[in-house]
Amino acid sequence: MTNFIPTYISTATTTIVSSRPSVLHSIVVTETAAGTITIRDGVRDIAVFRASIVEGTYLFDALCETNLTVITTAASRITVNWRPTV
């Protein structure tokens, strides 16, 4: 079983979750606020969650070739589950 690293975000901020190639496993949204959540690999958007997103777990298992960055424009409470590539 693969162990993923959880990164908790709860403020409006730009978070560099990983500065190297990695795998984004999932985003767990536990509380939403009136703002977007953008997940990026370098400058390429992987996903953009709107303010009306339903709380829950969103699976990706996406390879991030450059880095993994999450931009939150409001104080949503999310956990990013990821791991470095081998």
VOGU-3710 file (C-alpha; in Angstrom, 3 decimals, decimal comma):
1> mtnfiptyis> 0,000/0,000/0,000  1,261/3,474/-0,875  1,638/5,985/1,932  0,499/9,438/0,935  1,591/12,615/2,665  -1,301/14,780/3,915  -0,991/18,556/3,614  -3,712/20,519/5,405  -4,728/23,960/4,106  -7,253/26,199/5,889
11> tatttivssr> -6,547/29,763/4,736  -6,684/31,814/1,558  -3,143/31,253/0,316  -0,848/29,771/-2,305  0,677/26,537/-1,023  3,531/24,760/-2,758  2,688/21,255/-1,626  5,661/19,705/-3,433  8,487/21,474/-5,268  9,455/18,359/-7,211
21> psvlhsivvt> 7,691/15,788/-9,401  4,947/14,074/-7,423  1,621/12,261/-7,589  -1,568/13,987/-6,468  -3,724/11,229/-5,013  -6,737/13,127/-3,662  -8,186/16,336/-2,283  -10,445/16,045/0,754  -12,751/19,050/1,140  -14,071/19,201/4,705
31> etaagtitir> -15,431/22,761/4,672  -15,957/25,163/1,791  -15,783/28,938/1,788  -16,831/31,484/-0,834  -13,760/31,076/-3,027  -12,097/28,821/-5,571  -9,531/26,071/-5,106  -7,051/25,686/-7,963  -4,687/22,726/-8,242  -1,661/23,232/-10,513
41> dgvrdiavfr> 1,305/21,365/-11,925  3,679/24,254/-12,486  1,595/26,692/-14,546  -0,864/24,061/-15,878  -4,195/23,775/-14,082  -5,119/20,238/-13,068  -8,485/21,264/-11,605  -10,433/24,303/-10,452  -13,082/23,842/-7,763  -15,722/26,568/-7,629
51> asivegtylf> -17,107/28,003/-4,399  -20,151/25,729/-4,670  -18,161/22,459/-4,543  -19,667/19,671/-2,479  -17,636/18,590/0,536  -16,066/15,174/0,068  -13,078/13,315/-1,382  -11,959/13,913/-4,968  -9,585/11,321/-6,455  -6,987/12,291/-9,060
61> dalcetnltv> -3,958/9,959/-9,064  -2,382/12,540/-11,378  1,313/12,856/-12,121  2,636/16,357/-11,490  5,786/16,678/-13,574  6,998/20,053/-12,263  5,518/20,721/-8,831  2,205/20,579/-6,992  0,666/23,914/-6,009  -2,739/24,621/-4,473
71> ittaasritv> -4,259/28,123/-4,554  -7,199/28,836/-2,246  -8,977/32,185/-2,538  -10,949/31,747/0,690  -10,564/29,856/3,960  -11,770/26,452/2,754  -10,504/23,511/4,805  -8,873/20,909/2,585  -6,316/18,122/2,818  -4,093/17,350/-0,163
81> nwrptv> -2,883/13,723/-0,228  0,236/13,276/-2,339  3,570/11,503/-2,618  6,873/12,145/-4,378  7,520/10,166/-7,539  10,031/7,358/-7,293
//
